Amino acid sequence: MLSSLKRRIQVACVTIIALAMVLVAGVSYFTVKTHYENTIEKNLQAVAEGSASTIEEWVAGRRSIIEATSDSLDADTPDNALKQLANTGDFLTSFLGRADGSFISSDGWQAPADYDPRKRGWYQEAVQRNETIVSMPYVEANQGLTVVTFATPIKRNGNLVGVIGTDVAIDNIVADVAAIQPTPSSFAFLSTGGKTLIAHPNPDLSLEPLTRLDGGLTSEVVNTLMSNGGWQAFNIDGDKWITVVPIASNGWELGVALDEQEATAGLNAIIKSSLITMLMVAVVAAALLGLWLKRALGGLVHVSDALENIASGDGDLSRRLPVAGRDEVAKIADAFNRFADKINDVLLDVRDSSESVRTAASEIAMGGQDLSSRTETAASNIQETSASMEQLTSTVEHTAQSSRQANKLSESASEVATRGGQVFPMS
C-alpha cells in the first residue's frame, strides 16, 4: 500500500495533521482542565461555605433566643418563660437547673429524687466556659430523635443562679445536609471535632466515627482541610473530592464530597468531541489530499507508464507527454520528452551505423569466401607437394640404403684385397 508515492505523501500529511491536532487538543485539554478544576474547587468551596453559613445562622438564632431568655428569666418563677422559650425557638423542651440542685422543665417532666443537674455535662460545661454552649449530638430517649442541647449560665449580680438549657432536634439540619448534592453521586456530611458524624444521607451513619466514610478521613486531615482550604481525593463509593469548612463557635464542620467522574463529565465530553473532530478532520483531509494528489501527480503516472512502455521492448519513442504548468511534474514531463528525443536521435544514428556495418560485413564475408577458396586451392597444392615430398623422401631412403650396401661391399672387397696381399706378397 505504501509503495505508492501518492499514498506515502497522503499518509504523511494525514499523520502530521493528526499529530498537530493531538498536540493542540492536549494543550487545550490541560489548559481547560486547570481552569475546570479551579472552577470546581471554587464552586465546591462556595457550596460548602454557603451551607455552613446556613447552619451557623440556625445555631446563632437558637443561641440568641436562649441568651435573650436567660437575661430576662426569673429563676424563682421560670415556668411561663420556659414554655415561651420552647415555643419561640421550636425547641423540644426547655429547662432550668438551679445552683441549689433543683430542676424544672417546660414539659412538666419530674426529675427523679437523685437527679442533680449540676452533675450533667451541659450544666458543667456552660458554667466552666461561662458562655452559651452547644452539646455533642445524641439520640434522645423518648422519641429517638438526634438532638443537641443549648445551655447558657444565668448570673445575677455576679452570682451563678443556674443554667438554662434547651433540647433541639436537628432533623431539619440533617435534611438540609442530605439535600446538599452538587451532582447525583455527591453528598455532604456534618461532623463534630473531626471525629463523629452528625448528619449523613445514610441515617445509619449518624453518630458513627467519621473514619467509617474513609479510613484516611482522620481529625488531622479534617483540620488540615479546614486550615488550608481546597480539596483532597478519597475513595468513597468511587473517587470523591472532599472539602471541609468549619462552622463557627460550636466545633462542627461541614464536608462536601464531590463525585470526580460526574464533576469532570464536561471535561470528558471535551476529550471525546476532540477525538471525534480529529477523526473527522483526518478522514476529510485524507479524501481531499487523495483527490489533490491524484491531480497533482497525474503527470508522474504518465511518465511511469511511458517508461514502462519503453522498458517492455516495444516502446514507441515517438510518444510525448503533455507539459502543463511549471511545477516539478511538468519539469519531469519536459525532461522525459527531451530524453525521448535524444534517444530517438541516438537510435537513428545507430540504425545508420548498423546499415554501414551490415554493408561492410557483407564485403568482408565475400572477401572471406574468396580467401577460403584460395586457401582450399593452396591446401590442395600443399597436399600434392607433401605427397611428392613423401615420395622423394622414400627415394632418398632407398638411395641411402643402396649407398650403405655399396659401402659394405666396398669394405668387404677391401678386406679381401688386404688378405690377398698378405697371402701373396709382392716380391
Order of alpha helices (4+ residues) and beta strands (2+ residues): alpha-alpha-beta-beta-alpha-beta-beta-beta-beta-alpha-beta-beta-alpha-beta-beta-beta-alpha-alpha-alpha-alpha
